[in-house]
Amino acid sequence: MKSFKTFMMEHEQLEEAIVKKGAVAAYALQGRNHGNNGVRSYNKAKQTLRAATNAKSTDIKIDALTRAMIDLLDGLVSQRHQIGSVSAQVTALSVL
């Protein structure tokens, strides 16, 4: 029969493993979501540029370029968040 101290030591190790797996999974999901947001922003920028291709007015084309640039920058910000999530995932793996 196990002693109480042995049981508690095994139980604490089990909880640490669950916390570690949970943290890594959370950061992985967060990184995936940021990556999907980046792709969505890039596709939105492409659609904006394609829609303005046949426009005759220069003002319409400039407005489309401005909107596309904003979407591209939003995509870059999402990529930066994705990189941060991956870094946190690696840190959680090594520290916990």
C-alpha positions in Angstrom: 0.0 0.0 0.0 1.2 3.5 -0.9 1.9 6.0 1.8 0.1 9.4 1.7 3.3 11.2 0.9 4.0 8.9 -2.1 0.5 9.3 -3.4 0.7 13.1 -3.1 4.1 13.2 -4.9 2.6 11.2 -7.8 -0.5 13.3 -7.9 1.5 16.6 -8.0 3.6 15.3 -10.9 0.4 14.3 -12.8 -1.0 17.8 -12.4 2.2 19.4 -13.7 2.0 17.2 -16.8 -1.6 18.2 -17.4 -0.8 21.9 -16.9 2.1 21.6 -19.3 0.0 19.9 -22.0 -2.8 22.4 -21.5 -0.5 25.4 -21.8 1.2 24.0 -25.0 -2.2 23.1 -26.5 -3.6 26.6 -25.7 -0.6 28.4 -27.3 -0.8 26.1 -30.3 -4.5 26.9 -30.8 -3.8 30.6 -30.4 -1.0 30.4 -33.0 -3.3 28.6 -35.4 -6.0 31.2 -34.9 -3.5 34.1 -35.5 -2.3 32.3 -38.7 -5.8 31.9 -40.0 -6.5 35.6 -39.3 -3.4 36.5 -41.3 -4.4 34.4 -44.2 -7.9 36.0 -44.1 -6.4 39.5 -44.2 -4.1 38.6 -47.1 -7.0 37.2 -49.1 -9.1 40.2 -48.4 -6.3 42.4 -49.7 -6.1 40.3 -52.9 -9.8 40.5 -53.4 -9.7 44.3 -53.0 -7.0 44.7 -55.6 -8.7 42.3 -58.0 -11.9 44.2 -57.7 -10.2 47.5 -58.5 -8.3 46.2 -61.5 -11.0 47.1 -64.0 -11.9 50.5 -62.4 -11.5 53.4 -64.7 -11.2 56.1 -62.0 -7.8 56.8 -60.4 -9.5 57.7 -57.1 -11.2 54.3 -56.9 -7.9 52.6 -57.6 -6.1 54.6 -54.9 -8.8 53.9 -52.4 -8.5 50.2 -53.2 -4.7 50.3 -52.8 -5.2 52.0 -49.4 -7.6 49.3 -48.2 -5.3 46.6 -49.5 -2.4 48.1 -47.7 -4.4 48.2 -44.4 -5.4 44.5 -44.9 -1.7 43.6 -45.6 -0.6 45.3 -42.5 -3.3 43.6 -40.5 -2.0 40.3 -41.9 1.5 41.1 -40.8 0.3 41.9 -37.3 -1.4 38.6 -37.1 1.7 36.9 -38.2 3.7 38.6 -35.5 1.1 37.4 -33.0 1.4 33.9 -34.4 5.2 34.0 -33.9 4.7 35.1 -30.3 2.4 32.2 -29.7 4.9 29.7 -31.1 7.6 31.2 -29.0 5.4 30.9 -25.9 4.6 27.3 -26.9 8.4 26.5 -27.0 9.0 28.3 -23.7 6.1 26.4 -22.0 7.6 23.1 -23.3 11.1 23.9 -21.9 10.2 25.6 -18.7 7.2 23.6 -17.3 
